Amino acid sequence: MKQVKIIGVPEHFNLPWHLAIEEGVFEDRGIDLLWTDIPEGTGKMCQMLQKGETDMAIILTEGLVKSITEGNPTKIVQEYIASPLLWGIHVGAQSRFKDISELKNARAAISRFGSGSHLMAYVNGQNEGWTTEALQFEVINNLKGAVTALTKGTADYFMWEHFTTKPLVDKGIFRRLGDCPTPWPCFVIATTDKFLLENNTILRHVLEIINRYTKEFKQIPSIDRTLANRYGQQLEDIREWLSLTRWSQSQINVQVLDKVQDTLYNLKLINKKLPPAEILGNFNT
């Protein structure tokens, strides 16, 4: 049995992995797939990949690309979610802010630098026509930290996945001022260079299994109810999310990769752009 460590956020996007693990499909191929939830998100996962603390990750495209350009020995082996991520822009329930335009000089809560919440604050600032060099940040680690920061006023707004934060909006803890979708497919499957080099066949098996599950995922009977119950969501919210979400079974498009790098470079979030071969995993080696 080959042990493979994999990490991802504790969100509904990753249910196909959990179903495959629970149904023993990886074990049938001789793979002991050990999943660990990382509520801190992409910045933390990039660190874990770099340190060799995990073999694989389901991770935000822009965060990983930034990390790879900075020397993280990791590759994208496949696109996972082909649709954009819908980032809700949230303030505390008692906040004085009523419109996104008012957040120009406000402090953004971020899980950590290099995370999706950090990078998307720049994308949102660019969309709003702000001078992004003036953006201010407060590191809050995770969603729980964001609740504390926005409630106490140590940060002013927080960008996180729309549907994951919807229960906090429903409870009156957050107010959502609007949404900012990623301008590219949101999640990719990544592996360390070491794992890719030494476990090519194992990786092929892992991808074959997850691709079968994601291809059939929306057709699973009552999958909307399963998701709602498992992730504490309203059924109508899950149905909307399912209608917006597309899983992928192929490698990310080179043109998409160029767009991600161009955007990060123009926002001065990366210092250089890499050729696709230095970012994408090659199964022929």
C-alpha positions, 0 to 999 in steps of 0.5 A: 500500500502506497501512502499519499498525503493530500491537503485541501480546504474543508469546503464543498468543492472537495467532497468528491475526494472524501467520497472516493476515500470513504468508498475505498476506491483508492485502497483498491488501487493500493493507495492509502490516500491521507486527506488533511483539511487546511482551513487556513487555505492556500498560503498555508498549503503552499508552505506545506508543499514547499516543506515537503509536508504533503505530496499533493494539494487541491489549491487555488490557481493564483496562489500556487502560481505565485508560489511556484514563481518564487521557487516552490518546487511544485507543479500543476498536474491538472485543473480541478475546478474549471469555473471561477471562484465567487469571492464574497466581499464581507464586512461585520454586521455593525460595520459603517461600510455599505458599498464596495467603493467605500472600502478603498482605504480600508483594511482587508482581513487575509488568511496570510500573505500569498493566500487567495484572500490576499491576492484577490484583494488586489484583483478587486482593487484593480476592478474598482480602479484603486491604487493597489499599492495602498491596500492594507492587510490584517492577517487573521489565519482563517474564517474564525479569525475573520469573524473575530477581526470584523466583529472587533473592528481590527479589520474592515472587510474579508474576501472568502468563498461566497457559499462557505461564508453564506451561513455567517451572512444568514446568521447576521454575523457578516454582511456581504457587499458584493462578489468578485469572481476569479478571472480564471479557473479557481482550483488546480491539483498540485504535486511536489516535484519529488512526488511527480518524479518518483510516483508517476504511475501512482499519480495517474491512478489518483487522477483517474479515480478523482476524474471519474468521481467529478465527472459523475458527481452532479448525477449522484442521487440527492447530492444536493442534500448530502452537500447541504447536510455535510457542510451546513448549507441551505439547500437552495444555496447548494443548488445554486453553487452546483449550477455555477460549478464545473469540475475539470478532468484535464490539464489547465490551458496554457492561455489561462496560465498566461493570464494568471501570470500576466495579472499577478505581474501587472499587479506587482505580486510576482517579479517574473513570469515562468514558461508553462513547462516550469509550472505544469507537470510533465507525465513523460519524464 
